[in-house]
Amino acid sequence: MLSSRYRPYHVPIFLAKYAWLRLRRRPVLLNFEVTMRCNARCGFCNYWQTPASAKAQELADFSAIARRFSPMLVTFTGGEPTLRRDLEDLVRAVRQSVRYTYVQLITHAGMLSLERAQSLWDAGVDQFNISLDYLDGRHDEARGIPGLTNKILDLVPRMRAAGIGGVKFNTVIKRDNLDQILPIVHQAAAMGAGVNFSVYTALKNGNRDHLLQDLDPAAVQAVVDELLAYKRRRAGVITNSDYYLEQIPRYVRGEMTEPCESGNTTIHIDPQGQVRRCPDFPADGPWEQYKGYAPIDCNDCFYACRGEAQAPLRVMSRIRDVMATVQPEVARPERILPVVRP
């Protein structure tokens, strides 16, 4: 699912840039953690404990870093990036510094209005990745933001109607939301949006309440089989590679032993300009000193940034995923699921 800002002829350009970066052993994706501050209260993350005073140490410009690495993908993340009032300036500067870079924003959307979304789209955001783990009141509770689910489900159709052509749900697969995975896919499709899945890990703060390893692996396999079957029926909604989805049951069963490649194709830059291989690892030093990372023996997570980094490039499958368009199902509003309060 490619943002509406791009056309089919851009796909071979991005593929060529991807190949060039891999051949030169340079990162394909830069994650700019523009702030660690957050106004949510997620039980599986401690970013919300970052003091307000940390704002004084946040970089005012990330464009020099983008220019140095010239990545194919840039993600603005946090913390909650929309807490930065200068976020449009950060996006615009990065957009102007690098050619053929796809710009994403990860947000819980609690502070995202249609006007702010339009402003960020105009500044150069190609895709909004909105966190959504449940379609009912559990999402509000998990994020500590009352009314958040209703807000998201109201906002996304209005973003699409306003011409913002790149919206996805970022959904973490957890022990207690397997019943929500396919409904979220259908919800996204009905709104003309996509879904990108990642697997829950306790690595951030040790919270093991949502680990998939506590489930019968057959239940996880069944959900993955449904996701792969859906991808075969309708391309563009689920944006993970087939490989990433196929490997989830292996990870849950504890069969994954291959080294982690994160830090080669994906790196993270924190608000002070320090580089790290993984969002849950400590920083290794200033970004100017980055010289690449060797694979490591770590299987504590199966984030998409790890799983997709080691995925083989199945060219035709990925082109099919990227080229597919998802239009809102305006003729079938009954597919849009209501929010059910417990």
Secondary structure by P-SEA (a helix, b strand, c coil): cccccccccaaaaaaaaaaaaaaaccccbbbccccccccccccccccccccccccccccccaaaaaaaccccbbbbcccccccccaaaaaaaaaaaaccbbbbbbbcccccccaaaaaaaaaacccbbbbbbccccaaaaaaacccaaaaaaaacaaaaaaacccbbbbbcccccccccaaaaaaaaaaaacbbbbbbbbbcccccccccccccccaaaaaaaaaaaaaaaaaccccccccaaaaaaaaaaaaccccccccccccbbbbcccbbbbcccccccccccccccccccccccccccaaaaaaacccaaaaaaaaaaccccccccccccccccccc
